[in-house]
Each structure stands twice: as structure tokens, then as C-alpha cells.
């Protein structure tokens, strides 16, 4: 979803007012206005109120509530075209975080093995907010991101976008929704040589409640479809799959999957030969390629 900065830039263009003029009329420094428009900082409550009142002096009826509307609706209200959404290419997105040699490594891995993970996936995971239930969510992975795979995830009714990297026999994934600050990180066990039909691993995110407490969760990904090669058609397919996201009772999940995802860890299991920490051991992974045909 578009950020506050995107909306502010749209309004300034619609009003044909420069950042410098806006800063002068509102009574703030020009560099501060620049940081608002770039997304480097968000206005304080007081400055947001001043900014809103100033916009209302040019566009009657504008209020604080208008910052929460979709950017397409905001553009319609100001009589301008909505800005096109552009996602950074993989190499652009990775450059601030990874050394050039690591970007080259993951780019090479993507060129060799990215095809094995493209497609639509259904995620199964235990629900952190509803104990005893499991969540089914959906994800789309494509190789159109340069040095990283592009990932779209629908989780708890929220769309998240991001990237996935291939290192050794693991996929490192991070997706986010910039509007609500939802973040999900994942490390998944991969399939060697074959196209992947099942993946598993661990995710780290925040609870979708008022606490926002960090929570780590085992997940299983199952392939449910292939990309068509048409971006618009694939996006439409992804949106239709997102409508199938549901919470289901534990008994609807196969026994082997339920045991794999509901792990007993801690001091007591460790004393009996189990794990002290939550680990998705590669030796016990359910990741696999297509099942062979039975004659």
C-alpha cells in the first residue's frame, strides 16, 4: 500500500506547489518538508495537523481522515492520475544491505535454480492468536526481480510484498506492508535439483494484536499453481487465492503435517532428547519435489 510520503507528493503535484513554497507557507524548514516527501520521517501529530490545515486552505474539505484513504481515491479527489506503483528491482533493493559479492552469489543461484520455486503456494501454519487452529494463507513467487525473487504474500487480510534470496540450500525471505508496518522474515529449506512442490521452514513476525510481540512459527508451503507468464493474469490469480485464506481446526490438517509444525521444545523436551530451541532440521524437512508416478 502507498505510504504517507506517496500521498503527500501526489497532493503537492496536484496543487502545483513546490516543497520550498509549501514549507514556507506551513512554517517549517525546507529540509524537513523534503524528508516528509521522501519518506525519511513522518510528521509529528502537531505538524500533521498544520500540514492538513494548510492543504485544506487550497482544497476545501480536506481533513486528517483523508490521509487514510487509498491513494487512487485520493488522486480522484484531487483530480489527478494515481502514481504508478514501482517495486525496486532485486539488485536495487539488496544493494544497501548486502555486499556486492553476496548479491552476485544470489543472482547466480537465482539464474540456475529460480525456476524451481516460481509459482503459487499455500502456506499452512499454527495460528498464534487462535491456539488449536491453523492458518492457510497464499503466496506468489516469481523470478522477475533481478538479483532476488519477487514475493507477494496475503496474511491476516494484509498484502505484503518483498524479496527472496537463494543461498546454499536455503531461501531467505522478507516481505512487508509499508502502510501498517507488518513484517515477515522467513528461512526455508530448499529442494536440490528437482522443481520444488513442498517447502518448510521458520518465520519471524509480530503478533497481529495490540502487543505486537515477536513470534516465531514453523510453516509448510505447498505448490498450488504455476505462473502463466502474464503479470496481470498472475496477479488476478493471486488475488483469487487470497480470498481462500482461512482459519481451520487442527483436525483438518493431516497428522504428519500437524506433528511437523507443532513442535515441543524447551528444557523438558531437551532433557528427553528433544530440542531446546525451535529448529526446522534439514534432516527432518518435508521439502520435496514432485512425487513419482506409481505404476
N, C-alpha and C positions, 0 to 999 in steps of 0.2 A: 504494500500500500504506500502511496506517496507520502512524504514527510512534510512537516510544517514548513521546512525550507522551500520545498517544491511549490507549496501553495502561496507562500509569500512572494516568491519570484514571479509566479503567474499573475498575482494581483498588481505588482509593480509594473509589469509589462502591459497589463490591461489598462492601467491608468496612465501609461506613458510617462512615468516618473522615475528618475534616476535614483540610485541608492543615496547619493550625496544629498540630493534635494529632500528625499524622504527623511534622512537622518536630521537635517537642519530643521525641518518643519516639526518633527516629533520632539526634538531637543535631546538627541543622543549623538554620540560620536559616530562619524562615518565608518571607522573600522568595526565598531560594534554592529552596525547595520550589515556590513559585509559578512560578518561571522553568522548573523542570523540567516542571511540568504544562502550562504554556503553550507549551512547545517552544522557548523563547528560548535555553536552554542544555541540554546533555546532561550527565548526571552524570559525574564522573571515574571511573576504574576503581575507586578506593577507595570513593567514595561509592555507586557502583552496587552494590558488594559489600555495603555496610552496608544499603542500601535493600532488597536481595534477602533478606538475613538477617532483617530486620525483617518483611517480608511473610511469610516462612516461619514466623515465630512466630505468625501468625494463620491461615496457610493451609499446613498441613503438606505438605512435599514440594516446595514452590516453590523453583526454582533459577535460576541465571543463564541456563540454556538456555531457560527459559520466555519470556524476552524476545524470542526469535527466532521463536516460533510465530505463526501468523496470528491476528489479533485475534478472529475468530469462534471459533477453537479456545480462545483464552484466556478469552473470555467464557463458553464452555461449561464450562470447568474451574472457573470461579468461580460458576457457576450464575446468570448474568445474561444479558440480551439484548445482542447486539453493537450498538454505536452505528451509527446510520445515517450513511452517507457523504454529505457535502455538499461540493460544489465551489462555490467563490465565483462569483458572477455576474461577467460580464466587467468591468463598471464598478467593482465592488468590488476586483477583482484588479488593475486598472490604476491605481486612484487613488493608490497610494503612488509610482508610477513615472512617470506622465505628467501633464502639465499638463491642466487641465480643457478647454482649447480643443482639444488633441490628442485627448482622449477623445471629445469631441463630433464631431470630424472623422472618426475611425474608426467611430464609431457611425453617422454619416450614410452613410459608404461601405458599411457592412455592410447598412444598410436598403435601399440601392439595388442592391448587387451581390452580397450574401452568397449569394443563391440559386445563383449561377453556380458556386460552389465546394463546396456541400454534397454529401456522398456518401462512397463508399468508394473508396480509392485504393491502387494497388500502387506501391511505391517500388522503383526499380532504382538501385543504386549500386555502385561498385567497393568490394571488401572491403579494408579497411586491414590486417586481421590475416592475410588469406589472399590474397597477391598472385596475380593471374591469375584470381581468381574474383570473381563478382558476387553481391550480396545482393538478394533480393526480400523486402521487408517490406510491412506493410499499415498503413493509417491511416484513421481516420474523422473527418470534419469536419462540424460542424453549426452552425446559427445560433442555438442556444438559450442563448447566453452573454451576452445583453445587448449591451454595447459591444464585445465580442470574440467571435470564433467559438470554439467548443469543439473541441479536438483530442485524439484518443486515438491513440497510436502503439504498435505492438508491434515492438520492435527487439532482436535478440540474445536473444530469450526473455524480455524485460522489458517490462512495460506502463508507458507514460509518458503523462501527461495534462498538458494545458496550454491555451494560447490562441493565436489567430492574429488579427492586425490587418491591415486593408486601408488602405494609404497609396499615393496616386498609382497607379502601375501595378505595385505590388509587394505581396506578402504577407509580413509579418514574423511568425515563428512561434517559440514557445518551449514546450518540454514537459520534464517532469521526473518522476522517480520518487523520492519523498521518502525511501524506505527505504534505497536504495543510492546516493543522490546522483548518479544518472545525469542528465545534462542534454544537451539538443539544442537548438541555435538554428538557424534557417533563414531565408533570404531567397529568395523565389521570384518569378520573372517571371510576370505575370498575362496574362489574355486580355481584350481590350477588347470590350465589347458582348455577345459570344456567351457561352453557357454553356461552361465550360472542360472539356475532355476530356483535355488533356495540360498539365502544368506542369513547369518545370525551374528550377534554382537551385543554391545552395550551402548546405551545412550545416556547423556547427561543433560538435564534441563532444569527448569524451575517448576514447582507446583503451580497449577493454574488456580490458585486461591489467593487470599489476601496476604498470606505469609511470603509467597514466592520462594519457599525453601528449596534448596538444591536436592535433586533426586536422581539416582542412577537406576536404570531399568534394563533388563535383558530384553532383546527384541528378536523376532523372526520375520524375515522378508521372503515372500513367495511371489514369483513372477505370475502376473495375471494377464499380460498382453504385450504385444510388440509395437514399436513405433512405426508409423506409416511413412515417415519422411516428409510429411506435410505439417508444418508447425501449427497452423490454425486447427487442422483436424486433430492433431495430437493434444493440443490444449483443450479442445472440446471433449475429447475422450477422458482426459484427466479430470475435468470439472464434473463429468457424469459419474466417475468413480468416487469423487469426493462426496457425492450425495449418498453413497452407500456406507460411509463411515458410521460405525455403530458401537455401542457397548453391549457385550454379550455375557451370559453367565458362564462360569468356569466349565460346567459340564458340556458346553457346546464346543469346547476346544479339545482336540484329540489328546488322549492321555500322555503320549510321548512328548507332545509339544508343551503341555501344561507342566510336566515334570522338568522339562528343559528350561523353561522360563521362570518357574517358581523355585528358586534356589534357597536352601537352608544354609546360611553362613554365620560365622561368629565363633566365639570361644567354645561353645558346647560342641557344634559340628566339628570344629578343628581338633578338639580332644579325641574325637572318634574317627579321625582320618579324613575329615572333610576340609573345606576351605575356610580360612579366617576372613578373607575378603571376597567381594563379588567379582568373580572371574569367569569369562567365557573361554574356556580352554580350547585351543585349536584342535587338540586330540579328541575332544568330545563334541566338536562342532557338527551341526546338522547341515552346514553349507554343502551343496552338491549341484551337479549339472542335471541334465535330463535323465530320467530313469530309462533303462534299456527296455526295449520291447520284449515281452515274454512270448516265446514261440508256442 
